[in-house]
């Protein structure tokens, strides 16, 4: 398992729980603060036999949307599956501990410098010369991973979302149980504000053009609107590989999961849910293959297409239209009477984009004609 983030540690836990010997390889010697909003549908609890609540900072029951910090729309999640906020470093550490308790072995630090197939086994070599061999390899080392391209996993033409996030260790004016999305200030994107226990995560995301140059200008408007000084907080920038078409995510004894597999939502940049889904599905596919119940790992690619990719195909189409015509998108896609309920259902994982996309896109096209 190359990478011990949310995806890799999830796969490691499920494989170890099934009695399979697992090596979890993490290049960072200690846990780092990750520039991630940390939002995920509470429905992910169904994929684990242990309670995730210990690492949940806040349960979101209300989502506020605005256009240039005005013209507010509120989506009430109280009748839907709740939306959870977690600190990524806490979630990752929690899942690593569960994987180790199930029998996985953690190697840390272990930065992979070479990955080769030698006859029936994969040979993994670290920068400092350590070597391991494995029948199967899971690539889970994030958006900067070189391995998916090297082994033809995922899209050849990668599409990225550019993000800038700020973590602040006080609450400001953001209300308890409430998260916020604002459109209009960011060219081809949006801003978000997610509450943490005793703090807030505020971010800027751009989905077309990967332009982070105006993020500081945007933050100088957003931070004061939430009761913060524009200079507060430590800023982190990153590029996220977002979903960009149906592609094979497996090879001969190798699988890519999470951000390394380009699974991030192309419309709302949701990355945690697909990371956890892919970790679960990868473990199931590898278990069946190693135990002789399957000839290859193709069931993983098929499962991710069915459980995630089909919805993201529609999410990508919505994003392409919405972010090119954001004002129209806000009026037709957010301010309609039925929109808050639909948005709540998407955020909570109860429905996918395919269930609303055709109607939304038709409205956009009709409005622009």
TASUL-V13145 format. One record per backbone hydrogen bond with DSSP energy under -1.0 kcal/mol. NH is the residue of the N-H (numbers start at 0). CO is the residue of the C=O. If there is no record, write none. Layout:
NH/CO
NH/CO
//
This chain:
1/137
2/24
8/4
9/5
10/6
11/7
12/8
13/9
14/10
15/11
16/12
18/15
19/14
23/104
24/0
25/106
35/33
39/83
41/81
43/40
44/41
45/42
46/43
47/44
54/51
55/52
56/84
57/84
59/82
60/176
61/176
62/74
63/178
64/72
65/180
66/69
67/182
69/66
72/64
74/62
76/60
79/76
82/59
83/39
84/57
85/37
90/86
91/87
92/88
93/89
94/90
95/91
96/92
97/93
98/94
99/95
100/96
101/97
102/99
103/98
104/21
106/23
109/25
112/124
113/124
115/122
117/120
120/117
121/133
122/115
123/131
124/113
125/129
126/110
128/125
131/123
133/121
136/252
138/254
139/1
144/141
149/145
150/146
152/147
153/247
160/239
161/205
162/237
163/203
164/235
165/201
167/199
172/225
173/170
177/174
178/61
179/192
180/63
181/190
182/65
188/185
189/204
190/181
191/202
192/179
193/200
195/198
198/195
199/167
200/193
201/165
202/191
203/163
204/189
205/161
206/187
214/211
217/213
218/214
219/215
220/217
221/217
222/218
224/220
225/222
226/223
227/222
231/228
235/164
237/162
239/160
241/158
242/263
250/253
252/250
254/136
255/248
256/138
260/257
261/258
263/240
264/269
268/264
274/270
275/271
276/272
277/273
278/274
279/275
280/276
281/277
282/278
283/279
284/280
285/281
286/282
287/283
288/284
289/285
290/286
291/288
292/287
299/296
301/297
302/298
303/299
304/300
305/301
306/302
307/303
308/303
309/304
311/307
312/308
314/310
315/311
316/312
317/313
318/314
319/315
320/316
321/317
322/318
324/320
328/324
329/325
330/326
331/327
332/328
333/329
334/329
338/335
341/337
342/338
343/339
344/340
345/341
346/342
347/343
348/345
349/344
350/344
354/351
355/352
356/352
359/355
360/356
361/357
362/358
363/359
364/360
365/361
366/362
367/363
368/364
//
